[in-house]
Amino acid sequence: MLNLKDLCSGLPLDPMPPNRGRDPSMPHAPVRTPILTPEEERLALRNSLRYFPPTHHNHLASEFAQELRQYGHIYMYRFCPPVHMRAYPIDQYPCRTPQAASIMLMIMNNLDPAVAQFPQELVTYGGNGQVFSNWAQFRLVMYYLSEMTEEQTLVMYSGHPAGLFPSLPSSPRAIITNGMVIPNYSSREQYEKMFALGVSMYGQMTAGSYCYIGPQGIVHGTMLTVLNAGRRYLGSDDLRGRVLVTSGLGGMSGAQAKAAVIAGCVGVIAEVDATPLRKRHEQGWLMEVTSDIEHCIRRIREAKRSKTPLSLGYHGNVVDLWERLLKEYEMTDELLVDLGSDQTSLHNPFSGGYYPVQLSFQQANQLMATDPAHFKTMVHESLCRQVAAINKLSEAGMFFWDYGNAFLLEAQRAGAAVQKEGGGATEFRYPSYVQHIMGDIFSLGFGPFRWVCTSGDSRDLALTDDIAATVLEEISANVTERVQQQYNDNIRWIREAGKHSMVVGSQARILYSDQKGRVCIALAINKAIADGRVSAPVVISRDHHDVSGTDSPFRETSNVYDGSAFCADMAVQNFVGDAFRGATWVSLHNGGGVGWGEVINGGFGLLLDGSEEAAKRASLMLNWDVSNGDNERAEAATSHHALPWLDTTQSVYVNQLSQKEACKTLFTVDLLC
């Protein structure tokens, strides 16, 4: 096994490591099927060989050509390092600046086999959410970061390290862009070709920006979504005896089982792949597993009647489950499901993100590689069947929402009956969870705030949990009832999080907070580092799925009704503004949870080291990171409520102050934390 010093020494060329190929003990990404001409295949080879001196080209060319033909992409398995990939304590990285070490820690966490979906293909989640395009890029990035000073910035072009460039100490240490192609060429087909050529990459959200913290992030978001769905659709957040049916237990979707139980309901999650199903069960995130659909129906009825929280994994296709639930309703007049959604990776429907009900898992993997056109037809047929069952159950009283995974968008493209009469461009028969559930929360300024204790010490995480809860409790004493409800949900979460075995990979935590809460938590943690109560620096970040970070007309900005839902100014301004206000690294992506060409999103990471400089950076950057979106959502009238974000802490309304003055007031008050 390599040590970290050797890992950061650059590409191993003399001698080159042996080519072990794919590790059969690991899950692997589905075979890609880019349609390349012979000249494009040669171009892909030339692009991959640019990382190596000409003396090695003859040796590597045939090997890389074989990977391209066999897997549809050149991953460079030979250079996959024999190292225990995980988030090591920050002081173990051979770096000249802790800012660089923090980036290395986050990269290795994204590729930890306990965290990543397909580690050897550098996929963190979503079937194609890449950290890098190939292993040469990983090796070179680790080398550059180990050499970086605080007057240099690493520039990343879709996984490709352009190099270290002179900059200011106040500048970001890394600038990351992924998939920034000309808009007219941002199609799914062009993506497959550009990725195969090695010139562009789908970084999803937190994968290609090195900010993923494992499925904990989506556990929290799903818990909040389910609680607020209960409030909206069922009139109560007491979900005992209520049944949620959904699908997906892979990357982020793997969190659904845990979230359902924390929310107090019965969660039934279908999954076609035995590997993630088994993984979630072994982790204790999934309480029961069955491949017998009749047993599944019996357990739903039993748990519903006894009002016992349960997470039940059904090893099978969710379409079969929906159709069986419909049959049960038609036979008995008993509706066994109250809430429904879907978290399959439908941003990537034809390359392993969705499995049609007509085929077994193995048959589907084979057909998508050998006859992609026929596979696409079967996906469309399956989506139509799925929607037909959901529609009938919804007419009977179930409440269904789109979870922002492009389910309704792809169902519409398949010809399924999801149209909304008189609806706008972003509206369907069923709402997205942003339109009906999380949108109002975003409009209040609340969104996902994350931190990672770089010591790797669980005691640091427990202390920061307490710091965050205490801060939120103090703030929540002086807010409106609607805002206090959101604070209370998150205080409850953070007080209980340590009891639910949330940590997978790095010692990380997430909660939802508004602008003031995020700034105050960051400053309180930074002070604890300065005092020595927290033993090492802390990285703060967020999901891009937030108030300000993402322009996504079928998800994050689907409740923007002024005509700007398809504009991307907010996300780009977020990226730029965070960069010059103190972020340690920033990222901008084409693509996210709803797919390539459907969204632009920006993200950041910021290292808190206990210094006054870190406190200043956190105050400036976090205020902008939220207020940018607050201002946009207020101007766009994102909610049926009267600009609810303005009542987060000051109870200032637009009819009392101009928007400019209201924003100024919020910003000034929050800086006082």
KAQUINOR-V221121 format. One record per residue. RES is the residue in one small letter. PSI is psi as a letter, one per 40 degrees, with the letter a starting at -180 (NA if undefined). OMEGA is omega in degrees with one decimal (NA if undefined). Layout:
# KAQUINOR-V221121
RES	PSI	OMEGA
RES	PSI	OMEGA
This chain:
# KAQUINOR-V221121
m	i	177.1
l	i	167.4
n	i	-174.8
l	d	178.7
k	d	178.2
d	d	-179.7
l	d	-175.6
c	e	-176.0
s	e	179.0
g	a	-178.7
l	h	177.6
p	h	-173.9
l	d	-174.8
d	g	2.2
p	i	172.9
m	i	177.5
p	i	177.4
p	i	178.1
n	h	-178.5
r	e	-179.0
g	a	179.8
r	h	176.2
d	h	-176.4
p	e	-179.6
s	e	-177.7
m	i	171.1
p	i	-176.5
h	i	178.9
a	i	175.3
p	i	177.5
v	h	178.0
r	i	-178.4
t	g	176.8
p	i	178.7
i	g	-177.7
l	i	172.2
t	i	176.2
p	d	178.7
e	d	178.4
e	d	175.2
e	d	177.4
r	d	177.8
l	d	177.2
a	d	177.7
l	d	179.0
r	d	-179.9
n	d	-179.2
s	d	-177.5
l	e	-177.9
r	e	178.9
y	e	-171.5
f	i	176.9
p	i	-177.0
p	d	-178.8
t	e	-178.3
h	e	-172.5
h	d	-178.2
n	d	-177.9
h	d	-172.6
l	d	-173.2
a	d	-178.2
s	d	179.3
e	d	180.0
f	d	177.4
a	d	178.2
q	d	177.0
e	d	-179.4
l	d	179.6
r	d	-173.7
q	d	-173.0
y	e	-179.6
g	e	178.7
h	i	177.5
i	h	-179.5
y	e	-178.0
m	f	-177.7
y	d	179.2
r	d	-173.2
f	e	171.6
c	h	-168.9
p	h	174.5
p	g	-177.9
v	i	174.2
h	h	-173.7
m	h	177.6
r	i	177.2
a	g	177.6
y	i	174.6
p	i	-169.3
i	d	-177.3
d	e	179.1
q	e	-179.4
y	h	-179.0
p	g	-174.5
c	i	176.4
r	e	178.9
t	h	178.5
p	d	176.6
q	d	177.1
a	d	179.8
a	d	-180.0
s	d	177.3
i	d	178.3
m	d	179.2
l	d	-177.3
m	d	176.5
i	d	-177.3
m	d	175.7
n	d	178.9
n	d	-176.4
l	e	174.9
d	h	179.8
p	d	176.8
a	e	-176.5
v	d	-171.4
a	i	178.8
q	d	178.6
f	g	-171.1
p	d	-175.5
q	e	174.2
e	e	178.1
l	f	179.2
v	h	-179.6
t	d	-180.0
y	i	173.7
g	e	178.8
g	d	-178.1
n	e	178.2
g	g	-171.6
q	i	166.9
v	d	172.9
f	i	179.0
s	d	-178.8
n	i	-174.2
w	d	173.9
a	d	178.1
q	d	177.4
f	d	-177.4
r	d	-177.7
l	d	178.2
v	d	178.6
m	d	176.9
y	d	-179.3
y	d	-179.7
l	d	179.3
s	d	-179.6
e	e	-172.2
m	i	170.6
t	i	179.5
e	e	172.8
e	f	177.8
q	i	176.8
t	h	175.0
l	h	-178.8
v	h	-175.6
m	h	176.1
y	g	176.1
s	f	179.0
g	e	-177.2
h	h	177.5
p	h	179.0
a	e	176.1
g	i	176.2
l	h	-179.2
f	i	-179.6
p	i	177.4
s	a	-179.1
l	i	174.6
p	d	-179.9
s	e	-178.2
s	i	172.2
p	i	177.1
r	e	176.3
a	h	174.2
i	h	-173.1
i	h	168.4
t	i	179.2
n	h	173.3
g	f	-178.0
m	g	-180.0
v	i	177.5
i	h	-172.4
p	d	-177.6
n	e	-178.7
y	e	-177.1
s	f	178.4
s	i	179.9
r	d	-179.9
e	d	178.5
q	d	177.6
y	d	-178.8
e	d	-179.5
k	d	-176.5
m	d	177.2
f	d	177.4
a	d	177.9
l	e	-179.6
g	f	-177.3
v	e	176.7
s	i	-172.2
m	i	177.2
y	h	-176.4
g	e	-173.9
q	b	176.6
m	c	-174.2
t	e	176.6
a	d	-178.0
g	e	174.3
s	e	171.6
y	f	-175.0
c	e	-178.0
y	i	179.2
i	f	-177.6
g	a	-173.9
p	e	178.5
q	d	-176.9
g	d	-179.0
i	d	172.4
v	d	-177.3
h	d	-179.8
g	d	178.9
t	d	177.0
m	d	179.2
l	d	179.9
t	d	-178.8
v	d	178.1
l	d	-177.3
n	d	172.2
a	d	176.1
g	d	179.1
r	d	-175.6
r	d	-171.0
y	d	-174.1
l	e	177.2
g	e	-177.7
s	i	171.8
d	e	170.0
d	g	-171.8
l	e	177.4
r	h	-179.6
g	e	176.8
r	i	-173.6
v	h	173.4
l	h	176.9
v	h	-178.0
t	a	-179.0
s	i	178.0
g	h	175.2
l	f	-177.0
g	b	-177.1
g	b	-179.5
m	d	-178.7
s	e	178.8
g	e	-178.3
a	e	-172.0
q	d	-177.6
a	d	179.8
k	d	-178.2
a	d	-179.0
a	d	-178.8
v	d	178.4
i	d	178.1
a	e	173.9
g	e	-175.2
c	a	173.9
v	h	179.3
g	h	177.9
v	h	-172.4
i	h	178.0
a	i	179.5
e	h	-177.3
v	d	-175.1
d	h	-176.5
a	d	-174.8
t	d	177.9
p	d	177.5
l	d	179.2
r	d	-179.5
k	d	-179.1
r	d	178.7
h	d	179.1
e	d	178.0
q	e	-176.9
g	e	179.8
w	d	-179.1
l	h	-171.7
m	d	-177.0
e	i	177.9
v	h	174.1
t	i	172.2
s	e	-179.6
d	h	-174.6
i	d	177.6
e	d	174.8
h	d	178.7
c	d	179.8
i	d	179.3
r	d	-178.8
r	d	176.1
i	d	-178.1
r	d	-179.3
e	d	-177.8
a	d	178.3
k	d	-178.1
r	d	-179.2
s	e	-178.5
k	f	-179.3
t	h	175.9
p	h	-175.9
l	h	167.7
s	h	-174.6
l	h	177.3
g	h	176.1
y	h	178.2
h	g	-177.8
g	a	-176.9
n	h	-177.2
v	d	178.2
v	d	175.5
d	d	-178.9
l	d	178.2
w	d	-177.8
e	d	178.0
r	d	176.5
l	d	177.0
l	d	178.8
k	d	179.2
e	d	178.5
y	d	-178.6
e	d	-179.9
m	d	-170.4
t	e	-174.4
d	e	178.7
e	h	178.4
l	h	-174.0
l	e	-176.4
v	h	-179.9
d	d	-176.0
l	i	-179.9
g	i	176.0
s	a	-177.6
d	h	176.1
q	f	169.5
t	i	-174.1
s	g	-174.9
l	e	167.1
h	e	-175.4
n	f	-165.8
p	d	-172.2
f	e	179.7
s	f	175.0
g	e	179.3
g	d	-179.0
y	h	-178.2
y	h	-177.2
p	i	-173.9
v	d	-176.6
q	e	-174.2
l	i	169.5
s	i	179.1
f	d	-179.3
q	d	179.2
q	d	-179.4
a	d	179.1
n	d	179.6
q	d	-175.5
l	d	-178.4
m	d	178.5
a	d	-173.7
t	d	-178.7
d	g	-174.6
p	d	179.5
a	d	177.9
h	d	178.3
f	d	179.3
k	d	177.7
t	d	-178.7
m	d	174.7
v	d	179.9
h	d	177.8
e	d	-179.7
s	d	178.5
l	d	178.6
c	d	176.1
r	d	-179.2
q	d	-179.4
v	d	-179.8
a	d	178.9
a	d	179.8
i	d	-179.8
n	d	-178.4
k	d	177.3
l	d	177.9
s	d	176.4
e	d	179.1
a	e	176.8
g	e	175.6
m	i	176.4
f	h	-177.6
f	i	173.2
w	i	176.4
d	h	-176.0
y	f	174.2
g	e	-180.0
n	e	-178.3
a	e	-179.5
f	d	-177.1
l	d	178.4
l	d	179.5
e	d	176.4
a	d	176.4
q	d	178.8
r	d	178.4
a	e	-179.0
g	e	179.7
a	i	-175.2
a	g	179.9
v	e	-178.2
q	i	174.0
k	h	-178.9
e	h	179.5
g	e	-178.0
g	i	177.2
g	a	-174.4
a	d	-178.1
t	e	-174.9
e	i	178.8
f	a	178.0
r	d	177.0
y	i	-179.6
p	i	164.9
s	i	-179.8
y	e	174.4
v	d	-178.1
q	d	-173.4
h	d	-169.8
i	c	-173.2
m	e	-178.4
g	d	177.7
d	d	178.2
i	d	175.2
f	d	-178.4
s	d	171.9
l	e	-179.7
g	e	-178.4
f	h	177.1
g	i	-170.3
p	h	177.1
f	h	-173.5
r	i	170.8
w	i	-179.4
v	h	177.0
c	h	-171.4
t	e	175.1
s	d	-172.4
g	e	-175.2
d	h	-179.0
s	d	177.8
r	d	175.2
d	d	179.5
l	d	179.5
a	d	179.8
l	d	179.3
t	d	172.6
d	d	-178.4
d	d	178.1
i	d	-177.9
a	d	-179.6
a	d	179.8
t	d	178.4
v	d	-178.0
l	d	178.1
e	d	179.5
e	d	-178.7
i	d	-171.6
s	e	-179.8
a	e	-173.7
n	f	178.7
v	i	179.3
t	i	-175.8
e	d	-178.6
r	d	179.9
v	d	-179.8
q	d	177.6
q	d	178.7
q	d	175.3
y	d	-177.2
n	d	176.7
d	d	-175.8
n	d	173.2
i	d	176.4
r	d	-180.0
w	d	-171.8
i	d	176.5
r	d	-176.9
e	e	-169.4
a	d	-178.0
g	e	-178.1
k	e	-170.7
h	e	176.7
s	f	-175.5
m	d	-171.0
v	h	169.6
v	h	-174.2
g	b	-175.1
s	i	176.6
q	g	-170.3
a	i	175.9
r	i	176.3
i	i	165.8
l	i	173.8
y	h	175.6
s	i	175.2
d	a	-174.5
q	d	-176.7
k	d	-179.3
g	d	-178.8
r	d	-179.5
v	d	-176.1
c	d	177.1
i	d	-179.7
a	d	-179.0
l	d	179.0
a	d	176.9
i	d	179.0
n	d	178.1
k	d	178.8
a	d	175.3
i	d	179.2
a	d	-178.9
d	e	-178.0
g	e	178.3
r	d	171.1
v	h	-163.5
s	e	-176.4
a	i	179.2
p	i	-179.9
v	h	174.4
v	h	172.6
i	i	-177.9
s	a	174.4
r	i	166.1
d	i	175.6
h	d	178.7
h	g	-166.5
d	a	-179.2
v	d	-165.0
s	d	-167.1
g	e	-167.9
t	h	168.2
d	h	-173.9
s	g	-170.9
p	e	178.2
f	e	176.3
r	c	-169.8
e	d	-179.9
t	f	179.0
s	e	176.9
n	f	172.7
v	h	-167.8
y	e	179.8
d	e	179.9
g	e	-175.6
s	e	-176.2
a	d	-178.3
f	e	176.1
c	i	-175.1
a	e	-177.8
d	d	-174.5
m	d	-178.3
a	d	-179.1
v	d	177.6
q	d	176.5
n	d	179.5
f	d	-177.6
v	d	-178.0
g	d	177.0
d	d	-176.9
a	d	-175.7
f	e	174.5
r	e	169.0
g	e	179.7
a	i	176.0
t	d	170.2
w	i	179.4
v	i	-179.1
s	i	175.6
l	h	-174.7
h	i	158.7
n	h	-179.8
g	i	178.8
g	a	-175.6
g	e	-179.9
v	e	171.4
g	i	178.2
w	h	178.7
g	e	-176.7
e	e	-170.8
v	i	168.1
i	h	179.7
n	i	-179.2
g	i	-179.9
g	i	-178.6
f	i	165.0
g	i	180.0
l	h	-178.6
l	h	171.8
l	h	-178.4
d	e	179.4
g	e	-176.6
s	i	174.1
e	d	178.2
e	d	178.9
a	d	178.6
a	d	179.2
k	d	179.0
r	d	-178.0
a	d	-179.4
s	d	-178.3
l	d	-172.0
m	d	-177.4
l	d	176.0
n	d	177.8
w	d	-174.3
d	d	179.1
v	d	-173.3
s	d	173.9
n	d	179.3
g	d	176.8
d	d	-177.8
n	d	-179.4
e	d	-177.7
r	d	176.7
a	d	179.9
e	d	-176.3
a	e	-178.9
a	g	-173.4
t	e	-173.1
s	i	172.5
h	e	175.6
h	i	-178.2
a	g	175.3
l	g	-171.6
p	d	-177.9
w	d	-175.2
l	e	-178.8
d	e	-175.0
t	d	-178.2
t	d	-172.2
q	e	-176.7
s	f	177.8
v	h	-178.4
y	i	-174.5
v	d	177.9
n	e	176.4
q	d	179.5
l	i	171.1
s	i	178.0
q	d	179.8
k	d	-179.1
e	d	178.3
a	d	178.1
c	d	-179.7
k	d	179.7
t	d	179.1
l	d	-175.7
f	d	-177.5
t	d	-178.5
v	d	-176.6
d	d	179.2
l	e	-178.6
l	e	177.7
c	NA	NA
